[in-house]
Amino acid sequence: MLGVSWTGPTQRLHGTAQVRTRGLETGAWSAWRDLETDTAPLVDPEAGPDARGASEPLWVGPSDGVEVQVVHKDGSTSAGLPKGLQVNLVDPGVATTAETKATEPAAYVAEASPTDSTSPSDSTSPSDSPSDSVSPTDSVSPSDSASAPASDSASPSASSSPTASASVSVPPAPPSTVPEPPIVSRAGWGADESLSPDPSEYNADVKAVFVHHTDGSNDYSCADSAAIVRGIYAYHTQTNGWNDIGYNFLVDKCGTIFEGRKGGVDRPVLGAHTYGWNRESAGIAVLGEYTSTGASNAALESVARIAAWKLGQYKADPATTVQLKSGATQTNYFGTSFTAGSSYTFNRISGHRDGYNTQCPGSSLYAQLPTIRAWASGPVQGLKLTSLSGAALSGSTYYTKGAITAKWSTTTPGSLISRFELLVDGKVAATASGTATSVGATLPSGRHGVAVRAVHQSGKTATSSALTVVTDTTAPTFPTAPKISLRTGTVNTTAVPVTLGWKAADDAALKSVSLLSPTTATFGPTTTSSSRTAKSGTASTWSMKAYDYAGNTRTSSPSYTPVILQETSAVKSGSWTARSSSSYLGGKSYSSGSKGASLTWTFTGRSVSWVVSRASSSGQAYVYVDGVKVSTVDLKSSSTLYRQAIWTKTWSGSAKHTVKIVVVGTSGRPTITTDGLVYVK
């Protein structure tokens, strides 16, 4: 970690301080990066007599070379560098294992004064950017003096003992309205307590929280987060001259929360983070730079959790505003002027720039503050039921046999949610943890409204829109069992054209009907017939299964046999001539042109069809059923057709019937040719 400082805390650096470093492993120089130099006040009560003006520290990772330059705003190169400009290098040290209970403390590598040289011998300043350059002195090994007991554990530190002299009044640690999140203690991140010998100071309470970023690279490894915190701590105490790290809490991009300033995480410790407003607030810093890139959801979640917990100790709703009394006369980033001693309205969760003239916490993180407030305050955001397994959707209604699993989603992280409740008709039927995304329940028969209610850790609730769910345990029915009836078409000795008819119903919602045998097909709930073919002379089971949306089923499997009656089985009257051809049904047929000639078949069945040959010269015939004339059939056809079922009749049940055909003797085309009769028994 590094930064630049100069003599005189009331002086500003006129220009942009830039730094580039040489990576320890790669040996390559990084691009130039700007250092923030306007985040601290000109006069800081925290600073001691040896305080200096300083930039924000920048984490650069393992490096063995550094170059710093100041690029002036007017583009000139003649202006001198600030008096006493130094490059401050920080080695954060290494937190050792828990067994050793010791820490190599953060230590300064150098407070390097500028020399007359412009850059290290193996680096070159950009020739097209006006600058004054400052370089560090030779490398200095980290100091190994001053070690302190430490632990590498990351357990919450709600019981952290404040470091204070007997003369300091230590306020109580009030319980919060929400749970405390896990916090890595100062011992856990390896704080060298010798760097902060002064006792802690306290506020009366915490009325607001200010969010910051620490600047620097965002591509750090979260394994280095503790080292970054140690570096910031060393920089704040040894360069800024403060008595401790400025922030009350620090959060890395993976969501780990670190205890900042000592004195007890559960007490209103006075920090040094937002000049003019420290007396009534706490400061939370996110490790990294968030000007053009937003913070991770994990970081936002942890900021929301720590802010909600801290404000909850003083019964403050994170979504509300509060009056804060200004401790300094100044202007913030947006040009709002504050007068010391006067009160001004702030959001309970505000950005550093709201109170001070700085870009911190970066425009992108600042734009995420509404999300942090919503997550911290509640109710749960974006709650919706996404699906119901164990139930099928038809239209806007779900159908189930009873057992369902409701699944939901939210935009509020689960760590901020106390629990979920599954509501059935407005009553709690099941509960799940705040991190759960589903829960099961069994619904009684009938129609229900099913919703999910999320209980935020604040106690505020949000309820999803209700879904209509019908519990149906009754199987479908077949008011009309599957039946086949003969239809017109071409007849073969192995395939007879039939119509399969049925009617299925359900007391809730019929989904579909499937034909299982003698072949397979699936039909919609309103379909009641299908054209099929059946084997003649063979009993076939026509099995159908009805399904409702709840998953109940019923099967009906009647059996039918189509029978072919050849013309030779008919009782003849009048003159008929036998004909032979492979085109005829059974290879033979009868033909007659004699008016009044007849053929009569007797059978027991429920459906019948008359099978004929047709041609352009074919004539007409009368059809009698059970002694009653029912139709006149014209066999004429523009093309020659064989084995045609030209006339059909179906009854509701099976019974004994006679069918008689009589030759009309049509003028000019008296002849008819008949193959026989087909019936279903």
N, C-alpha and C positions, 0 to 999 in steps of 0.2 A: 504494500500500500504506500502511496506517496501523495505529496501535495507541495504547495509552495507557500511561503510566509515571508513577511517583510516587517521592518521596524515600524512601530506606530499603529496601534489598533484603530486609530481614527482615520487612517489613510486608506484610499481606494486604489486598486490596481487599474490604471488607465490603459486598457487594452485587454486582449484575450490571452490568458496563459494557456499554453498547449504543451502536451507531453507525448513522447513516444518512448517505448521501452523495447529492450532486446530480450526475447524469450530465452529462458534458460535451456530448454530442450532443443529448440529449433535453431537458435542463433539468429533468427530473423527479426528485423525491426518492425514494430507495429506501425499502423497509420497514426497520424497526429490526432490527438483527442483534446477537446477543450476541458479546462478545469472551471468549475463554478466558483466564482469569487464574490458573489453578492448575497449569500444566504445568511451571513452573520451580521449583526448590527455593528455600527461604527463604535459605539460604546457599549460594552457588554458587562453588566454587573457580575457575571460569572467569572470574568477574567481577572487574573491576579496582576500584580504590579509589573510582571515580566511579559504580559500578554503581547501578542503580535497580531498584525493583520494576517489573514490566512485564507486560502482557498478551501473548498470542500475536499476531503481525501478521496483518492481514486484507487480502486482495487485493480491491480494489473497482473496479479498472479506471479509465479516463479520467474524472476528476471535477473539478469546480471549486467544490464546496461540501461542508462536513462539519458534522455536529452530533453531539456525544457526550453521553451522560447516564449517571448511575449510579443504578440502581433498587435500593433497599435491600431486603433479604430480609424485614425485619419490616413492610414497607409504609409505614414512616414517611418523612417528608420533612424532619425536623428535623436529622438527623445531618449533620455536615459532610463535605466531601470530603476524601480523603487529602491530606496535606501535599505540596505541590509537584506536584499532578496536572498532567500535560501530555498534549496530543494530539501524537503523533509522526507526521508525514507523510513518506512516502518516495516520491521520484520515482526509478524504477528506471533511468532513462537509456535510451539506445538503442545497441545494438551495431551499429556501422557495417559497411560491406562489407569483404570480405576484402582488397580492394586497398588500402584506406587503412590497414589494420593498426592501427586505433585505436578506442577505445571512449569514448563519453560515460559517465562512471561513474555508478553509483547515488548519489544525493545526497539529503540531507534538505531538504525544503521548509521545514519549521518544527519547532521544539520549542515548541509553543504553550502558554503557561501559561493557566489559566482566567481569565476576566474576570468581572466582575459581571453581564454580560449573560447572558440565558438561552438565546438561540438567534439564528441569523442572522435578519435582518429578514424574509426570505421563507420561513421555516419556522416551524412551531409544534410545541411539545412536546405529547405526548398529555396531555390534562387528567385522564384517569382512571388514570394510572400515577404513583405517588409517585416522585419523582426529584429529584436534584440535577443540574444541567446544566452542562456545560463546553463552551466554544466555542473554536475556534482563532483566532489572530490573523489579520491580513490575509495574503493569498497571498504567498509568497516564491518567487522563481525558483530553479530548481535550480542548485546550484553547478556551475560548469564547471571548477573547479580539479581537479587531480590526475587525469590520464589515464594509462592503462596500455596497453601493447601487447595486442592481442586478435585473435582470429580468429573468424569466424562459422561455421567448419567444425564438423561434428558427428561427426568421426571418433573411434574409440576411442582412449583415452589410456593404454593399458597401460604406455607408456614415459614417463609424466608424471614429470618430475623433481621430487623433493621440495624444498620450500623450507625450508632449515634452515641454521643457522650451523655452523661447523666443529666446535663443541663438542658438537653433538647427535649422538648415535649413531643412524645410520639403519639399521634392520634390513633384511635382504634381502627380495626379492620372490619368494617361493617359487612354483613352478609350481602350477597348480590341476589337480584331477582332471577338471574340465569346462571347456569353452571360455569365454573372456571375452566377454560381450555388448558391443554397441556402446555407448560412453559419450561423451557430449558433455563435452569438457574445460572447465576453468575459463575458458580463453581463448575457447573456443567459445561460452559463454554470457555472456561479457563481464565477467568478474570484475575489479574494480578492486583490484589487489593492494596498493595503498597503504593500504587499509582494514585490512589484516592484515599488519603489518610483523613480527610476532614469528615466530620459527622454529616449525616443526611439532614436535609431540611424538608419541611412538610407544608402542604397547603391545608386549608380547612376542609376542602372537599374537591371533587372533580366535577366540574359543570359541563365540560366539553372535551373533545378529543381532536387533536390536529394530526393530520396524515402528512407524511413526508416521504421523499425518496432520498437515498444516500448518494445518488449519482454513481458514475462508474459503469463498468461493463455489465451486461445482462447475461453473458455467456459463462458466468462462473459456475463451477460445480457446487451443488448443495453440500457436498462433503467439505467444501472450503468455507461454508457459511460461518462457522464458529471462529475461524481464523479472521474472516472479514470483520466480525464483531470485535474481536480483540484488537484488530488494527484501528478501527474507528475509535475504540476506547483509548488506545495509546495516543492517537492523534488529537483527540479532544482534550486530553489531560496534559500532554507534553507540547503540543503546538498551540492550540487555542488557549491553553492555560486554565481550563476549567477544572473544577474539583472532581469531575466524574464524567462519564459518557453523557451526552446531552439528552438522548431519547429515553423515555421510560420503557419502551418495548421496541424490538426490532423483529421483522418478519422476512424470511427469505422466500424465493420464488416457489419453493416446494411446500410452503405453508408452515414451516417450523417457526415457532414464536420463541424469542430470546428475551430474558429479563435484561433490562437496560440499567438505568441508574439504580444504585443500591438504596436500601431503605425499606424493602418489603413490597412485593408486587401487589399486595392487597391493601396497601396504604397510599394516601394521596401524596406521593413523593414529588417535591418540587424539581422539575426538570429544566433543561436549557435547550429548548427546541424552537419556540416561536416567540421571538422577542416582543415584549409588551403584553403577552397573554399567558405566560408560564404560571402565574399565580393561581389560575382557576382552571387549569387544564392538564391533560396528559398528552404525551407525544408518542406516536407510533410511526416508525420509519420502515419502509420497504426497501430491502437491499436491491440496488440497481438503479437504472436511469429510465424514466418513463415519459419522455417528452413526445416521442413519435410512436412508441409501442406501449400498449397497455400492460398492466400487471396480470399475472396468471390468475386463473380462478382460485387456485389453491391459496395464493397470497391474499386475494380479496376476501376469501372465506375466513382466513385467520384474522385479518384486520377487523372484519365484522364481529368475530367471536370475542376478541379481546376488548374491542370498543363496547360491545353490548355488556360484557361482564363488568368492565370498569364503571361505566355509567350506571349499570344496574345496582352497584353498591350504594348509589345516592339517589335511587328511584327515578332516574332520568330516562326518558324515552329517546332512543337514538334518532328517531325520525322528527323530533321537535326542534324548536329553536330556543335560544337562551340569551339573556343579557349578560355580557362580560364587560368588566371594567378595565379600561385600557391602562397599562402601566407605563406607556411612553407616548409621546407625541410623534406621529409618523404617518406615512401614506402607504397603503398596500399596493399590490400588483395591479389592481384594477383602478387605481387612482383615488380610492376612498381615503379621506383624511380622518385620522383619529387624534383626539386630544387626551392627554394623560388625565386620569381621574374621571373621565366621562364613560358612560355605558353604551354599548352598541350590540346590535342583534347579530348572532352567529348561529349557524346550524350546529347542533350538538356534535356532529361529525363534520369538521371543516378541513380545508386544505391549508398548508402553510401559507400559500399566496393570499388567502383570505385575510390574514392578519399582518402580513409583512410583504415588502416589495421584493419578491423573489419569484422565479418560475416554478420552484418546488411546490407540489410534488411532480411536476411535469404535466403537460396538457392532457396526455392520454390517461394518466392515473386520476387526474382531477375530474375528468369526464366520467370516471367510474365511481365517483363518490356516491351518486344517487343509488347505485347498485349496492354499495356497502351499507348505506343507511337502511335500504329496504330489507336486506338480509339480516341486519343487526336488530331492527325494530320488529319485523314481522308486520302483518301475517305472512305466511308462506306464499311465495310468488309462483305463478304459472302452474298451479295445481290442476291436473286433469286426469280423468280415468282414460287410459289408453286402450285397454282391452279387458274382456272377460273370457277367460278360458273355462271350459266346461259348459259353455253356452254358445249357441249359434244365433247369428243375427239375421233377422228377416225384416226388411224395412227399417224401422227405428226401434224394434223390439227384440230383445234377446230371449231365447228359450233354453231351459235347462231342466234336467231331471231333479236338480236340487243342489248338488255340490258345484260350487264355482270358485275360481280364483280371480280376484280383482287385481289389475295391474295399473300403476299410475306413474306419473312423472311430475317433477317440479323444477323450477329454475333456482330455487333456494337450496343451498347445500344441506345434506342430511344432518351434518353436525350441529346445525342451528335449529333443528326440528326436534321437539320432544317426543312426539308419537303420531301415528296415523290411526284413525278409527274408521272402520267400515260401517256405514250406516245403511240399514235396511228399513225402509219406511220411517226414516228419521231416528231410529233407535240403534245403539251400538251393538253390532253383531260380532265384531272381532276387532282386535287391536294389533298393531305392529310397531316396531321401533322406528325412530326418526330416520334411520338410514335404510329402512326396508323399502322395497318397491312393489311388493305384492302381499296379499294375505288371502287365505281361503275361508269359506263359510258355507254352510248348508242352509238353503232357503226352504221354508215351508211351501206347500202348494198354494198356487194363486198368483196374482199379479202384484209386483213389488216395484218400489223405487229404490235403486241402489246408488249410493254416492260414497265418496271418501272425504273425510274431514282431517285436515292437517293441523296439529297443535304446535305452534311455534314455541321455542323455549321461553319466550316472553309471556306465554299463555294466550296470545291472540290466535284465533282460529280462522281457517279458510276452508270452504266446502266446495267440492266440485259440482258440476251439473249432474243431476241424477239420470241414471239410465233405467229404462223400463225393462224389467226381467219377469218373465212368466215361468213359474215352476209347473211343469206338466209331467205327470207320471202315468198318464193313460195312453195305451197303445192306439194307433190309428185303427180304423175299421174299413171293411169293404162292403158298403151298402149294396153294391152290385159286384158279385164275385166275377172273376175273369171268365169270359165265355168266348168261344169262337163261332162265327157265322160265315157261311159261304158267301163269296163275292164274285163279281164278274171278272173274267180274265182267262188266261190260257191254262188248261188243265193238263197235267202229266200224270202218269201212273204213280209217280213218286212225290209229286208236289201239287197240292190243291190250293188255289188262292182262297184265303180266309181273312176275315176281319176280327182282330182280337179286341174285345170291348170289356170295360170295367168301370167302376167308380169307387174311389177311395176317399176317406174323410178323416178329419181329426178334430177333437174338441178344442184344440188351441190353434195349431198352424201346421198343415201338411207341407212337407218339404219336397218329396219326390216319390215316384213309384218305379221299381225296377222289375224287369222281366228276367227271371233266373233260368227258366227252361221252357221249351226245348232249345231256345237260343237266348241270347242276352241283349238287353237294351235298357236304357234309363229314360224316364219321362218326367216332365214337370208336373206340378200338383194339379193343374187344370186339364191336362190331357186325359182323355177317356177311351181312345181307340187307336189302333195301329194296324196297317195292312201287313199281313204276314203270309207265309205258306205253311201247309201242314202235310205230313206224310199220310198217304191214303192206306187204309187197311191196317194201320198201326195205332194203338192207343198212345197218345202223347199227353204228358202232364204239363199243363200250362201254369207254372208256378210264378207268382208275383208277390213282391214284398213292398209294403208301404212304410215310409219313414216320416216322422215328424221332426221339427227343428230341435226338439228337446233330446232326440236320440232314441225315442221309443219306436218299435217296429211291430208290424203284423204281417204274416205270410198267408196267402191263400193259394191252394194247389189243386184245382180240379183237373180231371182227365177227360179227353175227347178223342173220338176216332172217326175220321172221314172215311166213308165207304163208297166205292164206285159200283154202280149198277149198270152193267152193259145193256145195250139195246136188246140183246137176246133174252134177257130176264123179264122183258115187258110182255104184257098180254097184247097181241096184235089184233087189229080189226082192219079189213080192207087189204089192198095190194101193197106189199113192201118188197124191195129188192135188196139182197145182201151185197155189200161191197167190201173189198179187201184192199188195204194200203197201210204202209207203216206210218202214214200221217194221221191215221185215225186212232182214237183212243182204244187201246187193246188190239189194234190192227184191223178192226172191222167196223162197219156201220150199216145202218138201214137207210134206204132212200125210197121216197114215194112222191109221185105227182098226182095221185088219185085223190080227188076231193072227198073228204070225209074219212079217209084212212086214219087210224088212230093207234097209239101205243099207250099202255097204262102200266105204271109201276106202283107197287105198294111197299111201304117201308115204315119203320118206327124210328123217329129222330126229331131234331129240333131245328134243322136248317137243311135246305135243298137247293140244288142248282141243276139246270138242264144244259147239257153239253152238246154242241152241234158243229157242223162245218158250214162256212159261209163263202159265198161267191156272188158275182154280179148277177147271176141267173137264179139265185136262191129265192124261194117264195116265202109265204107267211104261214103261221100256224096259230091255232087257238090253244090256250093253256087253261086246264080245269084243275082245281084243287078241291079234293073231297066232294066232287060232283058239281062244283060251282065254277063257272067261267070267270077267270080273274085277269086274263091278259090276252092281247093279240100281239104276237112277236114276229117281226119282219127280219128274216135272215139275210137279206140282201146286203152285199158289201162290195165296195169298189175294188178290193183286193181279196184274193183267196186266203181264207184263214181256217185253220183246223183246231179242233178241241177247244172250242170257245164256250165258256160258261156264260150264256147269253141272258138267262133269266134266273133269278134267285128269290127265295122266300125263307123267312126265319120266324119261328114261334118262340114264345117266352119259355116254353118247356118242351120236353120230349113227349111225343105221342104218335099214334099210328095215323098215317096219312096216305092218300092216293093222289098221284099226279098223272094227268092224262093230256096228251098232245093230239091235236086233230089237224090234218092238212086242210088248209083253206082252199087250195086250188087256184092260186092267184093267176089272173089272166096274163099270159105271155111268159110267166116264170112260176109254174105251179109246183116245182119240185123242192122238197126239203130233205136234208141229210142229217140224221141224228146219231150221235155217238153213245149217248146213254144218260144216266142220271147219277149225281153225287149227293149224298146226304151225310149228316153228322149225327152220330149216336153217342 
